[in-house]
Structure formats: structure tokens, C-alpha cells
Amino acid sequence: MPLSTQTPRFPEALHALAQLRAQLVEELKQGRRDRLAHKLQLDDAIACLQWCEAHSITASAKVTQLPETRTRTPSSEYRILEDHETEDRSIWTELQQGDQPLRPSPGMLLVDAGLWPD
């Protein structure tokens, strides 16, 4: 769920891409099968831009890819914890998604979209 309700950032770009997509669909209807790959690529680009907009992700977002864990055993994993402003680890809580702990795995991306002030 996005944390931001900012004004849409890419409306003109999405509109232009939608127009190009509509043109490609018409060409496909006229039998131009060679346009299918371009249309599918455009569909993916539009979906990516819409997803970025929905989550307030811009080109200036900071992205970190989680590396392999240092302990290379099947039971070693990353955990996301909230420290509740204390160094007392007995008070820390693990982030939950629904009723399950959210445990990212190596290769997953952490995105800082700049929604929180430094």
C-alpha cells in the first residue's frame, strides 16, 4: 500500500503512451502482426510507470539490492525489525505482513522513495 497520496507525477507521459498504444492496437486490427512485440513492450512500460507512480517511486529513488546472507545455511535469513527507539533488543518487534513476518531474501530490492523526511 502506498504511503503517499501525491498528485500523479506522470500524467502526460502516461497519456502519450496510451495514445501510442491505441495506435498500435489499430495497426494490429489492420493485420500488422509485426506491431505485436512493440505493443506488448509498451504495455509493460505503461504498467511499470503506473506502478512507480502508485508507489511514488521516481528516478531519484535510492535502491539497495540485498546481498547474499553472510551465513550460508538454509535457516539464515534477513528480518526487518522495529527498535522502538531502544537498544534493548528484547523490546524490538519484527515487521508483520498480515499474520506472517516479512522476511526479505537475498536479491530483493529495498526502495527509499524519499517519502519520509531525513
C-alpha positions as CSV (number, residue, x, y, z in Angstrom):
1,M,0.0,0.0,0.0
2,P,1.5,3.4,-1.0
3,L,2.4,5.7,1.9
4,S,1.9,8.8,-0.2
5,T,-1.1,10.4,-1.9
6,Q,0.9,12.8,-4.0
7,T,-0.5,14.3,-7.2
8,P,0.1,12.0,-10.2
9,R,3.6,12.7,-11.4
10,F,3.5,11.2,-14.9
11,P,0.0,12.0,-16.4
12,E,1.3,13.5,-19.7
13,A,3.7,10.6,-20.2
14,L,1.1,8.0,-19.5
15,H,-1.4,9.8,-21.8
16,A,1.2,9.9,-24.6
17,L,2.0,6.2,-24.1
18,A,-1.8,5.3,-24.1
19,Q,-2.2,7.1,-27.4
20,L,0.7,5.3,-28.9
21,R,-0.8,2.0,-27.6
22,A,-4.2,2.8,-29.1
23,Q,-2.4,3.5,-32.5
24,L,-0.6,0.1,-32.2
25,V,-3.9,-1.7,-31.4
26,E,-5.4,-0.2,-34.6
27,E,-2.5,-1.3,-36.6
28,L,-2.8,-4.8,-35.2
29,K,-6.5,-4.8,-36.1
30,Q,-5.5,-4.0,-39.7
31,G,-3.3,-7.1,-39.8
32,R,0.1,-5.6,-38.9
33,R,1.2,-8.5,-36.8
34,D,4.8,-7.1,-36.7
35,R,3.4,-4.5,-34.3
36,L,2.6,-7.0,-31.6
37,A,6.0,-7.1,-29.9
38,H,6.0,-3.3,-29.8
39,K,2.5,-3.2,-28.3
40,L,3.5,-5.8,-25.6
41,Q,6.6,-3.9,-24.8
42,L,4.5,-0.7,-24.5
43,D,2.0,-2.5,-22.2
44,D,4.9,-3.4,-19.9
45,A,6.3,0.1,-19.9
46,I,2.9,1.6,-19.1
47,A,2.4,-0.9,-16.2
48,C,5.8,-0.1,-14.8
49,L,5.3,3.6,-14.9
50,Q,1.8,3.2,-13.3
51,W,3.3,1.1,-10.5
52,C,6.1,3.6,-9.9
53,E,3.5,6.4,-9.8
54,A,1.3,4.4,-7.4
55,H,4.2,4.0,-5.0
56,S,5.7,7.5,-5.5
57,I,8.9,6.0,-7.0
58,T,10.9,8.3,-9.1
59,A,14.3,8.1,-10.9
60,S,15.9,9.7,-7.8
61,A,14.8,6.8,-5.5
62,K,17.6,5.1,-3.7
63,V,17.6,1.3,-4.3
64,T,19.5,-1.3,-2.4
65,Q,19.6,-4.9,-3.5
66,L,20.0,-7.3,-0.6
67,P,23.2,-9.3,-0.9
68,E,23.6,-13.0,-0.1
69,T,23.5,-13.6,3.7
70,R,26.9,-13.9,5.3
71,T,25.8,-17.2,6.9
72,R,25.1,-19.6,4.0
73,T,22.7,-22.0,5.6
74,P,19.1,-22.6,4.7
75,S,17.8,-21.3,8.0
76,S,19.8,-18.0,7.9
77,E,17.6,-15.1,6.8
78,Y,17.0,-11.4,6.8
79,R,14.5,-9.9,9.2
80,I,13.0,-6.4,9.4
81,L,12.8,-5.1,12.9
82,E,11.4,-2.0,14.6
83,D,13.6,-1.0,17.5
84,H,11.0,1.2,19.3
85,E,13.8,3.8,19.9
86,T,15.7,1.5,22.3
87,E,18.8,-0.6,22.2
88,D,17.1,-3.2,24.3
89,R,16.7,-6.0,21.7
90,S,14.1,-7.8,23.9
91,I,11.6,-5.0,23.0
92,W,12.2,-5.0,19.3
93,T,9.4,-6.3,17.1
94,E,9.5,-8.0,13.7
95,L,7.6,-6.4,10.9
96,Q,4.5,-8.4,10.0
97,Q,2.6,-8.6,6.8
98,G,-0.8,-9.9,7.8
99,D,-0.1,-12.5,10.4
100,Q,3.3,-13.6,8.9
101,P,6.7,-12.0,9.5
102,L,8.0,-10.1,6.5
103,R,11.4,-11.7,5.7
104,P,13.1,-10.4,2.6
105,S,15.5,-12.7,0.8
106,P,18.8,-12.1,-1.0
107,G,18.3,-10.3,-4.3
108,M,15.2,-8.4,-3.1
109,L,15.2,-4.6,-3.5
110,L,14.8,-2.1,-0.8
111,V,13.5,1.2,-2.2
112,D,13.8,4.6,-0.5
113,A,11.3,6.7,-2.4
114,G,12.0,9.7,-0.2
115,L,8.6,9.7,1.4
116,W,9.9,10.3,4.9
117,P,12.0,13.4,5.8
118,D,15.6,12.8,6.8
